[in-house]
Amino acid sequence: MNTQSIILLAAIVVVAAFVLYRYLRSDNKCSCCDGCNKDCCSTHILLLLLMPIGTLTALAQGVDGTTSASALQAEVRSTKQILAYSNDSTRNVYRIPAIAKNKKGELIAIYDYRLCGFDIGFGEVDEVMRISKNNGRKWSDETLIADGVGGEENVFGVGFGDPALCLDRESGRGVLITVSGRCIYGYAKADYRPFIARQVTTDGGHTWSEPEDITQQFWGKAGSMFQQKETDDGSGVFAWAGFFGSGKILQSRLTKVGNYYRLYASLLMKGTGLKGAYVVYSDDMGMTWQLLGGDPSFQPAPDSDEPKVEELPSGQIVLSGRKWYGRTFNVWTFAEGSTTAGKWDTPVNSHDVPTGIKVGANSCNGEILIVAGRSTTTGKRVHVALQSLPKADTRADVSIFYKVLEDDKRYTSTTFAEGWKLGLQVTDQRSAYSTMCQQKDGRIAFFYEEEPYIYNMVYVPLTLKQATNGEVK
């Protein structure tokens, strides 16, 4: 509230209080005038007394009738639920959120349960889930879906972490990809590498198959996606490590091959000839994967960390990667008439663009999501891109940035990186990874990590109007 608003409100309160005082002091007539019956003035006095309330309401609204940022944050706080509580400040007991909606509209929330106390690769990590059948109002008890066995040897099954999730919109099928083994990504080398695990569901995420080792689709033998030779001789492409960016695996809105709409996922890779983020796709609900572009020696975003992927209204694919001070964006454009051939643009760092996303030096995983809405000023149907990540200098103040898209426009990396605005600040506390999907009721299921301790797993339902501070609903 600004100074002028405070002065105006104070003046209204003083006048209302004075009239009320004179009214109560009078006997049969208003003491402020002659020849007037008390009852005749009662309606006017009541309206005058209500003016401060009306003024407060108006001041809580923006000039366009939208709710202020502080009021929006209060609304968010009143609806948030802690799905998993980490009760030990010395251990990372719960971390890494993933959430998806199944064909029935149920929400499936999956996350790490870190019995070893640290990241996947340090020891036993399990995957657990909770389900909501009523748009997030109530959640089932926590269920174990991937049981790490622990141990000191780097073998498949020691732990399962960093869930990446998709549930098919037309059937009960779905896929969950996690990291496995006793190898920490940062310490991996040619002869000491992590594993990739896959689980599938046929009932919309209520039950899951046992984890299956699918590492050799990506590395582990000559001819794998990211391994051209049997051994690493310092030339060509040879993966030392990689993992799917946790959170959402994208299901295309446009491309359907056979029984399923295509899946897109992003991987962080390192090794000989490999660096940064890559995008893979699957036309059989995650059973087999192909590299978008087909050439593993081409690096779409070499300076990026944990990546995410989305599909623009034009059908272009956007790679959004974690980095210091913002995001790395690159855009894939399909060749005319093709669903496989095309090319990447040049990667762009958002903080290098005047109107790009700029945050502190927190280098944190976030989510990108594109949803349809309507402009609150013009009434026009639009698509809006949402990007979540902390905006503070440290991992705190998880927020949503947004960009209204032009549906028929083909974007370059630079034009996509431009024109972002800060939307809702979801929390003002220490907070880190976040992900989101659209619920059956149209709201955004926002699932993120927040203090106390490191971290609680927090769910909150957001309207698009809340997420964009009133610009799109």
N, C-alpha and C positions, 0 to 999 in steps of 0.2 A: 504494500500500500504506500503511495507516495505522500509527500507533505501536504499537497493541496487536498487530497482525499481525506486526510486526517482532520484538517481544519474544517472542511465541509461537514464531515460527520459530527465533529464536536459542536458546531453551530446548531445543527439540527437537534442534537440531544439537549442542548441548553434551552432552546425555544420550547421543545416538547415538555421538558421538566417544569419550566416556568408556567406554561398554560395549565399543566396538571395541578400544580400547586395552587394557583388561583381558583381553579375549578373546585378543588376539594375544600377550600376555605369558604366558598360561597354557600349561601343557604338555599334560597329558591331560585336565584338568578345567577348567571355568570358574573363574577366580579369584574371581568374585563370589559363589560359593556352593559348598557341599560336597556331595559325593555325586552329582554331575551329570556326565554325559559331554558332552564338547564338542559332539559332533555333534547331540545332542538340542536344544541351544540355537541351532544355526545358523539354523534357519528363523525363529525369533523375532527374532534379531539382524538378519537380512536385512530383515525387515519393518520393524523400527525404523529402520534406515538409509534405507529408502525413504520414510519419513514426511515428511522435508523436501521431497522432490520432490512428493509428493501435496499437501502444504500449499501449495507454490508454485502448483500447478495450480489448487487451490481458490481461492486469492487472485486468480488471473487471471480468475476467473469472478465474476459478480454473484450476488446472493442468489437470483436466479431462474434461475441456471444459464447466463446469457448471458455472452458474452465482453466483457471490459472494453474501454473506448475505446482505450487504448494498444495492446492486443493486436489489435484490429480494424484500427487504422492500420498496424500492422506487416504484417498480412495483405495489406492494400491495396497497400502499397509493394512487396511481393514479386511482385505480378501486373501492375503498370502497365507500359505500353509507350509509347515516344515514337514517334508515327507521322510527325512532321515536326519537324526540329530547326532552330531559328533560330540560326545561328552568328555573328551580328553584333549586338552590344549596341546599336548605333546605329540599327538598322532594324527595323521591324515586318515581317519577311519572311513569317511565317506567322501567320494569325489566323482567328478566327470559325468555330467548329466546327458541323457538322451531321452527324447520323448517323441511319440508318433501317435497318429490317430488311425484306427483300423476301419474296415468297411462299415461296421455298425456305428461308428462314431465314438467308440470307447478310446480312452487315452491310456497308453502304455508308457510308464516312466521307468527307465532302466539306469543303473548307476553302479559305480565300483563300491565294494565293501572291502576295505584294505586291511586285512588281518595282519599283514606284515608291517603296517604302519606307514608305508611309503608307496611310491609309484610302482606300476607294473614293471617287472624286471628285478625287483629287490626280494621277492618272495611270494607268499600266497596272497592273491587278490581274487575275490569272488565277484560275480555279477548277480545283482538282485533287482527285483522289480516290484512296482505297485500298479494297480489298475483302477481307473475310475470309469464308471458306467453312466455318469450323470454330469458330464462337462466339468469335472474337477471338484464338485461339491463334496464328495466323499471318496475315499480311497481304500482299497483292500489292504490287508496286512502284507507286510514285506515277504516276498517269496524268493528263494534261492534258485537261480536258473543256470549258473555255471560255477562249478565248485573246483577251485584251484587246490592242488594237493600239496603245494609247498615243496621244499627241498632245496638243495644246494646246486644240483646239476642243471645245466641249461637244456631242458627237454620240453617238449610240448606238454602243456597241462599243469605246469607249476603254478600258474596264475592266469587270470583272464581280465584284461582291463581296457580302458578307453573305448567304450561301446559306440558303434556307429549303427544306426537303426533305420529301417524302412518297413512299412506295412502296406501291402497292396490295397489300392482303393476299390478294386472290383472283386477281390476274392479274400479268402482267409489266409493267404500266404504272406510271408514276410521273411526278412533276413536280418540277422545281427552279426556284425563283424567286430572282433576284438583282437587285441595283441595278446600273445602267450609266450611263455618261456621264462628263463632266468637271466635274460640279457637286457641291460639298460640301453635304450636307444643311443644315447650319447657315447657309450663305450663300445658299441658294436664295431666289428672289423670283419674282414673277408672270411675268417674261419670261426667267427663267434657272432651269431646272428639271431634275432628274435623270430617268432613264428606268427602266422596269421590264422586265426580261428574263425570258423563260420558256424552259426546255428540257424535253423529254419523253424518256422511255425506254419501250421496249416489251419489254425483256429483263431487267427487274429491276434496272436501274442499271448494267449492264456497259457499255453504250454510250448516248450521249446525242445528241439532235438539236442542230443549231447554234442558238445563242441567237436568240430571236425577240422583237421589240419589241411588247409588249402594253400600253404605257403608256396608250393612248387608251381602254382599258377603264376607267381610273381618273381620268385628267385629260389635257388636251391639246386638247380640243374641247368645245363646248357639248353638254350631254346626257351627258357622262361621269359616272361615279359621284360624283366629288368636284369637278365643275366644272359649274355651272348656266348660266353665260353664256360668250360668246365671249371677252370681255375682263374684267379685274378692275376693277370700278367701286367697290369698297369695300362692296358689299352682297351678300347671299346667300352662296353657297359657292363658293370658288375656290381650288383647291389650288396651293400654291407648291412643295411637296415631300412625299414620302412613301416609305416602304419597308416591306416585310414584315419582321416580327420574325424574326431569323435563328434557325436551329436546326430545330425540329420544326414541320411543318404537321400538324395533327391530322386523323386519319381517324376519323369517328364509329364507335362500336361498335353504335349503335342505328338510325340513320337511313340507309336505302338507297333511292336513287331511280334507277330504271332498272338499269343494269349495275354501278353503283358505290356504295359507301358514301360518304356526304358528307364533303367536306373542309372544315375550318375553319382560317382563318389570321387573324392580327392584323396591323394596320398602324399605324405611327406616322405622323401627318399634321400638317401645319401649313399655314396660309394664311388667307385671309379666311373667317371663320365656321368654321374648322377648328382643332382643338387636341387633342393627345394621341392616345390609342389607340382604334382601331375594330376591328370583327370583320367579316370577309367569309366567304362560303361558296361552294362549288362542288359541283355534282352531276354533273359530267362530267370528273373528274380534272384540274381546273385549266384547262380550256379557256376557260370563262367563269365570272365571279365576280359575286356579288350581295352587297349590303350587308345585314348582319343588322340588322333593324329598318327598313331602307329609307329612313330620313330622315338625310341627311348633316349636317343642321344640329344634330342631337342629339349631344352629346359624352359618351360612356359613361365616359371616364376622362381628363378634360382635364389633370390634373396628372401623368399617367403618361408615361414614356419608352418605350424598346423593349419591346413587349408580347409575351406568349405566351397560349395559349388551351388549355383542356382541357374534357372532358365529364364531368360528374358521373354517378354511377350512376342518378340520377333522370332524366337526360336534359338537365338544365340545363347551360348553358355558362358557364364561368368565365374571365374575363379577368384575367390576372396581369401587371401592368406594373412595369417598373423605376422606381425612385425613390430618393431619398436616404433612408437609414436603414431600408429595408425594401422592401415591395411595396405596390402599389395593387391591390385586388381589387374586381371588380364581377361580378354574377351575372345572367345572362339566363334568364328563365323563359318557356317556350313557352306559348301559350294552349292550353287543353284541346283535344286532338285535332288540333293544328296542328304542322307542322314548319317554318313560316316566320314566323307571327305570334307576338307576345309582347311583353315589355318588359324593359328594364334596371332594375335596382335602383339605389341611390345608391352611388357609389364610396366605398370605405373604405381608409384608410391603415393598414397592419398595425401600425405602431409606436404608433398611437393606441388600440389594443385591448390590454387588460391581458395577455392570453395570446397576443398576436399575434407574428408574426416581427419581431424587432428585431435589427438589425445596425448596423455603423458607417456612416460617411458615405462610402460607396464607389460608390453609384449604378452598378450593374453589371447587365448581362444575365445571366439565369439561366433555368432550365427548370422547367416544372411537368409532372408525369407522375402519372397515377393507375393503380395496378396492384392486382390481387387477391392476397390472401395469407391467412394464418391466424394468429390470435393465439397466441403461445407460452404464455400463461397459461390461457386458456379453451379453446383449440382451435377457436374459432368462426371461420368464414370471414368475412373482412372485406375492404373496399377501403381503401387508404391513399393519400393524396396526398403526393407528394414535391415539394419545392421546393428547387432548388439556387441558391446565390449565395454570394459571399464574406461572411464574418461579421466581418471585421476593420474597423478604421477606414479602411484603405486597401484596394486590390485585393489581398487575400491571404486565406489560410485558407478556400478554397472548401469549403463544407459542404453537407449535405443536412438540411433541416428536414422534418418529417413530421407528418401529421394523420390519425388513424384516422377514417374516414367512417361515417355511418349510411346504409345503402343506400336506405332508403325515405324518407329525410328530404329535404324541399325547403329548401335553404339560402337565406338572405339574404346580402348582402355581409358584414354584421357577423358572423353565425354562422359563415360560412366563414372569416373572418379570425381567429376565436377558436380556441384549443385546439391551437396548434402546439407541437411540441417540437423541440429540437435533436437531430438524429441524428448520423450519421457526419461527422466533419471529414475530408474526403478528403485534404487536404494542409495543411501548416503553412508553405508557401512562398508567395511572390508568385504570384497566380493570379487569373484574371478570368472570361471567358465560359465557360459550360458548357451542355451539353445531354445528353439521355439517351433511350434507348428500351429496350424489353424484348427480350432475345435469345430465340432459339429454345429455349435450355436453361433459360429462366426467370430468368436473372440480368439485372441492369441493365447495359447498355452505357453507361458514363459517359465522356464525351468532353469534355475541358476544356483551357484554356490555363494553362500553368505555366512559371515560370522554370526555368533561367537564360535571361536575355535576355527579349525581349518578342515572341513567346512560343514555347514548344514546344507542339505539339499532342499531348496525352496521352490515351491510352485506358486504362481500367481496368474490369474486370468486377466487379460488386458483387452479392452476394446481398441480398435484401430484408431478411434478418436483420441483415446488416452495416449497411445503410442506416438502419435504425431502431434501432440499438444493441440488437437482440435482442427488441424488442417484437412484431414481426410477421415471419413467415417464409413 
